[in-house]
Amino acid sequence: MDLSKNNTSRLKYVFPVNSFIDTSFYQRLSDLKLDTLKLSESSIPVKSILHLDNIPKQNSVTPLFLNGQSFDVNSQSNYGANQDTLIEIGGEILNFNKLEQMMTLDKQQYLYEQGMKLWEDCKKNIHKCFKFCLISFADLKKYQYTYWLMIPSFILKGLIITIEKDLLNRQLNDVRDWFCQTVNRDKWVCVMNNSVIKDYDPEENISLNGKIVFIRDTSNIDKIPSSVTKNILTTIKYNNPKIIKLDVYFVRGSDKKSFGYTLKFDDNNTPNFDEFLLNFSGWERTTEGKLLPRQIDLSSLIDPLKIAEQSLDLNLRLMKWRIVPGLNLDIIKDTKVLLLGAGTLGCYVARTLLGWGVRRITLVDNGTVSHSNLVRQPLFEFNDCGKPKAKVAAAALKRIFPLVQAEGINISIPMIGHPITNELREHRELDILNELIKDHDVIYLLTDSRESRWLPTVLSNIESKMVINAALGFDSYLVMRHGIYDNNDKNAKLNGESTRLGCYFCNDIVVPTDSMRLKTLDQMCTVTRPGVALLASSQAVELMVSMLQRDKAQESNKGQCILGEIPHQIRGFLDKFETLKVESPAYTHCSACSHIIVETCRNNVWDFVKNSLNDNEYIERCSGLLEIKQKMESIMEDITWISDDEL
């Protein structure tokens, strides 16, 4: 800019940065919104590092780069080697709950408030001349983000700063070295007097006559500084009310781009600073030069699997921070669930587990998909007929949510009342079943016969696993949790009544037998009203979730949780649309959870199972049910019966 002595022009400014926001910034913002902020609209501190020596040629100003690390305001920044012109700046983001709130915000009032705060900071420390504010709205369902950057700048009303003349180019390496050597690299101004560079001190620099001021500049436009300069020059004028002229160099990444002016301060019509009559500006313009916010749509950039995972977690997190803040979602996500039975109940339970964010589900079944299954079992389609149920169901879960670790295992469960026909095969299947129970946290009993649930109950007691049982009638259902067997529970070893909750078999006075033998078609199939399975399945999963939310200090078999009461049994009746809650203790002589049964099985699993399957009275003798049965028969024999004719 060639200026003659009598030809002056007003100093112009450019917006100090161009905002560039990385996708990781939005990811951190989304996490903060869901986990920390929730409905709060409090501002969040953030930071950025400006690279003043690395401005792309096509850029008019320094990029303001924000990423996920921008939220780590207390972490120490790594400036790297040979980076002479790095500067760390602080800011804040104000995220709104609704887009309408952001758009209707009084932008001028917000700019004024932030500008006044910055002005107060500058009066105390001139190096606090730069801050950025971001207002935003995050649509977490559509992955669309709206934001508007604001960097407050101010100048005293009536103050006119003009360029009197250009200053000769000079080497500024010593000045850059001074800026680089400051501890936090947060200095914006220094003063040179007799070739000595010092920090700007308003007390020491009451008079700047004969001194040269050096200001760091974020602009890349030839001889036009950034608007941060206004904040610095206004503060200098505040500290030196009588100043008329000042030699200023605007320091950039190289001497070639740096420049200097002799500036003249014309304040004939300027009011007193104490009246706070400042002009403020600072909203970033769009690339078209309009004063409007910017909108970013990341849905096309994010991995579809990541979108699926975030969308699943979104609903759960919203539930947590809007309704149940203490809900432990991680324990649900990390729970490994074993579904014994991949039929109607198994399909609906698996789908509901996905809704709660369970990531590992194993299904066990020995059947194949039939045409009669399709309309009642939602994981199967017409083309699946004839294929193994467990494997087809696991594959369907992965199609619904690819990140789920679903596995289908096609084995038969050894059933009491069904003698062994192939010892090698059934021994192998028992070992597989036993390992599956050991490897999972929650066991669901969802098979279609009573006897197929007996052995998993015994094996789960040995491992003290959580067991959920669901059973269907025509228009009724049962959902229950088994009392968790405690190896150290003395009450379980007493002959008297146990304080442990009962299992599915505790109300039986007989041992399960072959329930499928000599049955008609309607007795061999589970004939229910279609809605019964959905009711039972959903309540079975909700019961598990409630149990997982229990305080560890609570008694294992009883208590409540943050979601409410944890019932033992839920019995539903659709004929009256009635639901009952029932509770019963463990039976001392139960064929599945009594101490003698569990410990006998623990000592030698295969011998126990083989004896149970081949000998119809083995479990009755072992549990004590046979003795009770004989006593009852003896009592009945001693009763004298009177016929109607004798009355």
Secondary structure, DSSP 4 states (H G I P E B T S, - for coil): ----TT--EEPP-B-SEEEEE-HHHHHHHHHHIIIIITT----EEEEEEEETT---TT-SBEEEEE-GGGG-TTSPP---TT-TTEEEEEEEEEEESSHHHHHHS-HHHHHHHHHHHHHHHHHH-GGG---EEEEEEEETTTTEEEEEEEEEEEEETT-EEEEEEEPPP---HHHHHHHHHSTTS---EEEEETTEEEE--TTTTS--TT-EEEEE--B-STT--BTHHHHHHHHHHHH-TT--EEEEEEE-SSTTT-EEEEEEEE-TTPPPGGGT-EEEEEEPP-TTS-S--EEEE-TTTS-HHHHHHHHHHHHHHHHHHHT-TT--HHHHHT-EEEEE--SHHHHHHHHHHHHTT--EEEEE---B--GGGTTT-TT--GGGTTSBHHHHHHHHHHHH-TTSEEEEE--PPP-TTS--S-HHHHHHHHHHHHHHHHH-SEEEE--SSSGGGHHHHHHHHHTT-EEEEEEE-SSEEEEEEPPPP-TT-GGGGSSS--SSBP-TTTT-SS----SSTT--HHHHS----HHHHHHHHHHHHHHHHHHHTS-TTS-TTS-EETTEE--SEEEEETTTTEEEEE--BPPTT-TTTSHHHHHHHHH-HHHHHHHHHH-TTHHHHHHTHHHHHHHHHHHHHHS----GGG-
